Amino acid sequence: MIRYLLRRIVLLGGTVLISSLIIFLICRLLPGDIARVLLGREAGEAALAALRTELGLDRPLPLQYIDWLRGFLTGDWGIAYSTRQPIRPLVMERLSNSLLLAGATLALALPLGIGLGVWAGWRAGKPDDTVISVSTLAVTGLPEFVTGLLLIDLFAFRLRWLPANSSIRPDASFFEILPQLVLPAITATLVLLAYIARLTRTGVIAELEQEYVRTAMLKGLTPATILRRHVLRNALLPAITVIAISLGWLISGLIVVENVYNYPGIGRLLTFAIDRRDLLLLQAVAMITVVIFAVANLLADLMYALLDPRIRLGDEHSP
C-alpha cells in the first residue's frame, strides 16, 4: 500500500507541474495588454512601460514562470492587479466558502443518490426503479441556472422560507450561514443526483448477478444482510470516481451556481479574475483548481485500493 501511495503521489506531482506550465502559458498568451487594462486607454507609453517593469512582464517568459512557480510553492502568490490585495488570503477565504458549500452538497447528494441507486438496483425492472431512473435523469438534465432560478422563485419569493442571496459575510456565524447554503446546496445536489444514483444502480445490478450472492442466498442470509455485507462494497466502486471528481467540481467548478446565488466561492473569484484580466489572481485560482482535482483523484485511487485489494496488488506487481 505504501508503494502504491508513493507512486500515485509522484504522478500527482508531475500532473500539477505540467498543469502549472500550461496555465502560465495560456494566461500569458491571452490577447490584450494587462498594463493597458489597468491604466486605461489614455495612459502614455512611459507609464505603460513602467508598469510592465513593476509587474515583471518585460522579463523573459521562462524567468517569469520560475519566479511565479517558486512563489506559489512557498506561499507568496503576489498582489492582485485589480484589487491591490494579497492573493493568498483572498483565495483561501473563497476556498473555505467553497469547501463549506461542497460539504453541504455532499451531505445531501451522497446518502440520497446512493440510497436511490441501491433501491433502484435492488428493484431493477420494477415500476419504482423506472420512476427513480426517469425522475433523477430529468432533474439532472436541467441547467444549473434554470434550477437555481426556479428554486429562488419558489422558496425565496413565493414561500419566503429562504434567502435568494447567499453573499455570506466573513464574520457570520454558522447558524447565520446555514439558511444561505440551502438553495445553492440543493441546486448542486440535483446536478449530481442522477450520476451517483445511476452508477450505484448499475453496480448493484452487476453484483446481484454474481455467484457469491446466490451462494449467500442459499445459506439463508436475509436480503438486507447480503446487500450490506457483500453487495455494497463492490457495487460502490464505479461511483467512487464520480464522487471524487464531483468533489473537485463542487469546490472549484460551481461557477454558475455561485453566480446565480451571489455566493462568494472560488468559482466566482475565477470569473472576477477573468473579467478584470488579473493574471496573477487567475493563475492562482487555476492552480488551486488543478490541485483540488488532483487530490480528489488521488483520494479516489486510495478508496479504490482500500475497497478492492486487487487494484493495489496489480499495481505493485506491474513492471
Backbone torsions as a table, in degrees:
resi	resn	phi	psi	omega
1	MET	NA	-36.0	179.4
2	ILE	-65.0	-44.6	178.2
3	ARG	-62.2	-40.6	178.8
4	TYR	-61.5	-44.6	-179.1
5	LEU	-65.5	-44.2	-179.3
6	LEU	-62.8	-40.1	179.6
7	ARG	-64.5	-40.5	179.1
8	ARG	-68.0	-36.1	178.6
9	ILE	-66.2	-40.1	177.6
10	VAL	-62.6	-43.9	177.6
11	LEU	-62.6	-38.4	178.2
12	LEU	-62.5	-44.8	179.2
13	GLY	-61.5	-41.9	177.8
14	GLY	-64.4	-39.8	178.3
15	THR	-62.4	-45.1	-179.2
16	VAL	-65.4	-39.4	-179.6
17	LEU	-64.2	-46.7	178.8
18	ILE	-63.8	-40.7	179.3
19	SER	-63.9	-37.2	179.3
20	SER	-62.3	-39.2	178.2
21	LEU	-66.1	-42.0	179.5
22	ILE	-64.3	-44.0	179.4
23	ILE	-60.5	-45.8	-178.8
24	PHE	-61.4	-46.5	-177.8
25	LEU	-66.1	-41.3	179.3
26	ILE	-62.1	-44.2	-179.9
27	CYS	-64.2	-37.0	-179.9
28	ARG	-75.8	-22.3	-179.4
29	LEU	-91.8	-1.2	177.6
30	LEU	-61.1	141.2	-179.3
31	PRO	-68.6	152.7	178.0
32	GLY	103.1	165.2	-178.3
33	ASP	-114.2	115.5	-177.5
34	ILE	-61.7	-35.2	178.1
35	ALA	-64.0	-39.9	178.4
36	ARG	-66.9	-37.9	178.7
37	VAL	-62.8	-42.0	-176.7
38	LEU	-74.2	-38.4	-174.9
39	LEU	-94.4	-18.3	179.2
40	GLY	96.4	168.9	-175.2
41	ARG	-68.8	-25.8	-174.1
42	GLU	-86.0	-2.4	-177.1
43	ALA	-67.5	143.6	178.6
44	GLY	-82.9	166.5	-177.4
45	GLU	-64.0	-35.1	179.9
46	ALA	-64.1	-44.4	178.8
47	ALA	-65.3	-39.9	178.4
48	LEU	-63.8	-43.9	179.7
49	ALA	-64.2	-39.7	179.2
50	ALA	-63.6	-40.8	179.9
51	LEU	-68.9	-39.5	177.4
52	ARG	-61.5	-38.9	177.6
53	THR	-66.2	-42.7	179.2
54	GLU	-61.3	-39.2	-179.4
55	LEU	-83.9	-5.8	-179.7
56	GLY	77.6	16.0	-176.3
57	LEU	-78.6	-10.2	179.2
58	ASP	-92.5	0.4	179.7
59	ARG	-85.7	160.2	177.3
60	PRO	-59.4	144.9	-176.9
61	LEU	-57.8	-41.6	178.8
62	PRO	-58.7	-39.9	179.3
63	LEU	-68.9	-38.2	177.1
64	GLN	-61.4	-42.8	-179.0
65	TYR	-65.0	-46.7	-178.7
66	ILE	-61.9	-44.0	179.8
67	ASP	-64.5	-42.8	-179.8
68	TRP	-65.3	-44.8	-179.2
69	LEU	-65.1	-41.5	177.6
70	ARG	-61.0	-43.8	178.8
71	GLY	-63.6	-39.8	179.7
72	PHE	-64.5	-43.8	-178.4
73	LEU	-67.9	-29.2	-179.0
74	THR	-94.4	-0.3	177.7
75	GLY	91.7	1.4	177.7
76	ASP	-97.3	91.3	-173.5
77	TRP	-93.0	1.4	175.6
78	GLY	87.7	-170.2	-178.1
79	ILE	-111.9	133.7	177.9
80	ALA	-64.6	131.8	179.9
81	TYR	-60.8	-42.1	-169.6
82	SER	-79.1	-33.7	-175.5
83	THR	-111.9	-10.8	-177.0
84	ARG	57.7	31.2	176.1
85	GLN	-107.8	151.5	173.2
86	PRO	-59.6	135.2	-173.6
87	ILE	-73.9	-41.2	-172.8
88	ARG	-60.3	-49.6	177.8
89	PRO	-61.1	-36.5	179.7
90	LEU	-63.9	-46.2	-179.5
91	VAL	-66.7	-41.0	-178.8
92	MET	-65.1	-37.0	177.5
93	GLU	-64.6	-45.7	179.3
94	ARG	-67.9	-34.6	178.7
95	LEU	-65.0	-39.9	178.3
96	SER	-63.6	-37.4	176.1
97	ASN	-64.2	-41.6	179.0
98	SER	-66.9	-37.4	176.1
99	LEU	-62.3	-39.1	178.5
100	LEU	-63.3	-44.8	178.7
101	LEU	-66.8	-39.7	178.2
102	ALA	-62.9	-41.7	178.7
103	GLY	-63.2	-42.8	178.5
104	ALA	-64.0	-38.8	-179.9
105	THR	-67.5	-45.2	179.4
106	LEU	-64.6	-34.8	178.2
107	ALA	-62.1	-27.9	175.8
108	LEU	-89.5	-45.6	-169.7
109	ALA	-73.2	-40.0	-174.8
110	LEU	-65.6	-56.3	-179.6
111	PRO	-63.7	-37.4	-178.7
112	LEU	-69.5	-47.4	-178.6
113	GLY	-66.5	-45.0	179.7
114	ILE	-67.1	-41.3	179.7
115	GLY	-61.6	-46.9	178.7
116	LEU	-64.6	-38.7	179.7
117	GLY	-66.8	-40.9	178.0
118	VAL	-64.4	-45.2	179.9
119	TRP	-64.3	-42.6	179.8
120	ALA	-65.4	-39.4	178.3
121	GLY	-67.4	-39.8	179.4
122	TRP	-67.8	-30.9	-178.4
123	ARG	-108.1	32.0	-176.1
124	ALA	-54.2	132.3	178.9
125	GLY	87.4	-10.3	179.5
126	LYS	-87.7	164.6	-179.2
127	PRO	-58.2	-38.1	-179.6
128	ASP	-67.0	-31.9	174.6
129	ASP	-63.4	-43.9	179.2
130	THR	-63.4	-42.5	-179.9
131	VAL	-62.7	-45.2	-179.2
132	ILE	-63.9	-46.1	-176.8
133	SER	-64.6	-46.3	-176.6
134	VAL	-69.4	-44.0	-176.0
135	SER	-68.0	-42.8	179.9
136	THR	-66.5	-39.2	178.7
137	LEU	-66.7	-38.6	-179.8
138	ALA	-66.2	-41.1	180.0
139	VAL	-66.8	-41.8	-179.5
140	THR	-67.0	-26.8	-179.9
141	GLY	-68.7	-16.7	178.4
142	LEU	-76.9	135.6	175.4
143	PRO	-62.0	153.3	-176.9
144	GLU	-60.0	-38.3	-176.7
145	PHE	-69.8	-31.0	176.8
146	VAL	-68.9	-48.1	178.0
147	THR	-59.7	-43.7	-179.2
148	GLY	-62.2	-44.5	-179.5
149	LEU	-66.6	-37.2	177.4
150	LEU	-65.0	-42.1	179.2
151	LEU	-66.6	-39.2	177.2
152	ILE	-62.8	-44.3	-179.6
153	ASP	-61.7	-41.1	-176.7
154	LEU	-75.3	-55.7	-169.7
155	PHE	-87.7	-25.0	-177.8
156	ALA	-96.5	-42.3	-174.1
157	PHE	-95.5	-41.9	-177.0
158	ARG	-84.1	-55.3	-178.2
159	LEU	-85.4	-23.9	-178.9
160	ARG	56.5	39.8	178.3
161	TRP	-90.5	-32.7	-172.1
162	LEU	-133.7	154.1	179.0
163	PRO	-74.0	145.4	177.0
164	ALA	-81.0	-24.9	-177.8
165	ASN	-104.4	128.1	-178.8
166	SER	-112.0	31.3	179.1
167	SER	-79.4	82.2	-173.9
168	ILE	-69.5	145.9	177.4
169	ARG	-82.4	147.6	179.1
170	PRO	-61.5	-30.5	-176.9
171	ASP	-96.7	10.4	-178.3
172	ALA	-71.8	144.9	177.3
173	SER	-78.8	168.6	-178.5
174	PHE	-60.6	-40.8	-177.6
175	PHE	-71.6	-22.5	173.3
176	GLU	-78.3	-33.3	-179.0
177	ILE	-76.4	-35.4	-172.0
178	LEU	-52.2	-49.2	179.4
179	PRO	-62.5	-28.0	-179.5
180	GLN	-78.5	-13.7	178.6
181	LEU	-88.2	-19.9	-168.9
182	VAL	-62.0	-54.6	-176.2
183	LEU	-66.0	-45.4	175.0
184	PRO	-60.1	-37.9	-179.8
185	ALA	-67.2	-40.6	177.9
186	ILE	-64.4	-41.7	179.3
187	THR	-60.8	-46.8	179.0
188	ALA	-66.9	-35.0	178.5
189	THR	-62.7	-41.5	-179.2
190	LEU	-64.9	-28.0	176.7
191	VAL	-68.9	-40.7	-174.9
192	LEU	-84.4	-22.1	-166.2
193	LEU	-55.9	-49.1	-175.9
194	ALA	-66.1	-39.0	-179.9
195	TYR	-61.3	-48.3	-179.0
196	ILE	-65.8	-44.9	-177.5
197	ALA	-64.8	-43.5	-176.8
198	ARG	-69.8	-40.5	178.0
199	LEU	-66.8	-39.6	176.7
200	THR	-64.3	-43.1	178.3
201	ARG	-58.7	-46.5	179.8
202	THR	-61.2	-43.1	179.7
203	GLY	-64.1	-41.3	179.8
204	VAL	-64.4	-44.8	179.7
205	ILE	-61.0	-43.5	-179.8
206	ALA	-63.4	-41.2	-178.6
207	GLU	-71.2	-34.3	179.6
208	LEU	-65.2	-19.3	178.5
209	GLU	-88.1	-2.1	-177.9
210	GLN	-77.9	156.3	-178.1
211	GLU	-64.8	-35.4	-176.3
212	TYR	-65.3	-27.6	176.9
213	VAL	-69.9	-42.0	177.4
214	ARG	-63.5	-38.8	178.5
215	THR	-63.7	-42.6	179.3
216	ALA	-63.9	-37.2	177.5
217	MET	-65.8	-40.5	179.4
218	LEU	-65.5	-27.7	177.4
219	LYS	-76.4	-7.6	177.3
220	GLY	93.5	11.5	178.4
221	LEU	-70.2	144.4	180.0
222	THR	-71.7	154.0	177.9
223	PRO	-55.9	-39.2	179.5
224	ALA	-63.4	-39.8	179.2
225	THR	-67.2	-43.0	178.4
226	ILE	-60.9	-44.2	-178.3
227	LEU	-64.8	-45.1	-175.2
228	ARG	-72.8	-44.7	-172.8
229	ARG	-85.5	-31.4	-170.0
230	HIS	-117.3	-45.0	-170.4
231	VAL	-79.5	-47.0	-172.2
232	LEU	-60.4	-39.6	-177.2
233	ARG	-55.7	-43.9	-179.5
234	ASN	-87.1	-31.7	-176.6
235	ALA	-68.1	-27.3	-177.2
236	LEU	-82.0	-8.9	-178.7
237	LEU	-57.1	-47.3	-179.9
238	PRO	-63.0	-27.9	-177.4
239	ALA	-79.9	-16.2	-175.2
240	ILE	-63.9	-43.2	-180.0
241	THR	-60.7	-45.1	179.4
242	VAL	-62.1	-41.7	-179.7
243	ILE	-64.0	-43.7	-178.8
244	ALA	-66.6	-45.8	178.0
245	ILE	-64.8	-36.2	177.6
246	SER	-63.1	-33.1	177.5
247	LEU	-61.6	-44.5	176.0
248	GLY	-62.8	-40.7	178.7
249	TRP	-66.4	-40.0	-178.9
250	LEU	-63.8	-34.3	-177.2
251	ILE	-80.1	-40.2	-171.1
252	SER	-122.4	-5.3	-173.8
253	GLY	-113.5	6.5	-178.1
254	LEU	-85.2	49.3	-175.4
255	ILE	-64.2	-46.5	-178.0
256	VAL	-64.9	-47.2	-178.6
257	VAL	-61.6	-44.0	-179.1
258	GLU	-65.0	-35.7	179.1
259	ASN	-74.6	-35.1	178.0
260	VAL	-62.6	-42.5	-175.9
261	TYR	-98.9	4.5	-178.5
262	ASN	57.9	38.7	-177.3
263	TYR	-86.1	129.2	-174.9
264	PRO	-81.7	67.0	178.5
265	GLY	-102.8	-176.5	-175.1
266	ILE	-74.2	-26.3	176.7
267	GLY	-65.6	-40.3	177.5
268	ARG	-68.9	-33.6	175.9
269	LEU	-64.8	-34.6	177.7
270	LEU	-63.1	-45.0	178.3
271	THR	-64.6	-36.1	177.4
272	PHE	-62.6	-44.3	-179.4
273	ALA	-64.2	-37.6	178.9
274	ILE	-68.0	-44.1	-179.6
275	ASP	-61.4	-39.3	-177.2
276	ARG	-90.3	0.1	-176.7
277	ARG	52.7	42.9	179.3
278	ASP	-89.6	93.0	-170.5
279	LEU	-63.8	-44.2	-178.8
280	LEU	-63.5	-43.4	178.1
281	LEU	-65.5	-41.8	178.9
282	LEU	-62.2	-43.9	179.1
283	GLN	-63.6	-41.2	-179.5
284	ALA	-64.3	-45.4	-179.8
285	VAL	-65.3	-42.0	178.7
286	ALA	-63.1	-39.8	179.1
287	MET	-66.9	-41.1	176.5
288	ILE	-60.6	-39.4	177.8
289	THR	-61.8	-44.6	178.5
290	VAL	-61.4	-45.3	-179.7
291	VAL	-61.5	-41.7	-179.9
292	ILE	-62.0	-46.7	179.8
293	PHE	-65.7	-38.2	179.2
294	ALA	-64.9	-44.3	179.0
295	VAL	-66.3	-38.8	178.2
296	ALA	-61.6	-41.7	177.6
297	ASN	-68.5	-34.7	174.9
298	LEU	-62.5	-43.1	177.8
299	LEU	-63.1	-37.7	177.3
300	ALA	-62.7	-43.6	177.9
301	ASP	-61.0	-42.7	-179.2
302	LEU	-66.5	-39.9	177.6
303	MET	-65.0	-39.5	174.9
304	TYR	-58.1	-47.8	-177.1
305	ALA	-64.3	-36.3	179.5
306	LEU	-71.0	-39.3	-178.4
307	LEU	-79.4	-29.2	-179.1
308	ASP	-132.7	95.2	-177.8
309	PRO	-58.6	-21.8	-179.6
310	ARG	-61.2	-28.6	-177.8
311	ILE	-67.6	-52.0	-178.4
312	ARG	-70.9	-32.2	178.0
313	LEU	-67.4	-40.9	177.8
314	GLY	-64.6	-36.2	178.5
315	ASP	-68.4	-40.0	-177.5
316	GLU	-70.1	-29.4	-178.9
317	HIS	-92.6	-0.2	178.8
318	SER	-74.9	149.8	-178.1
319	PRO	-69.9	NA	NA
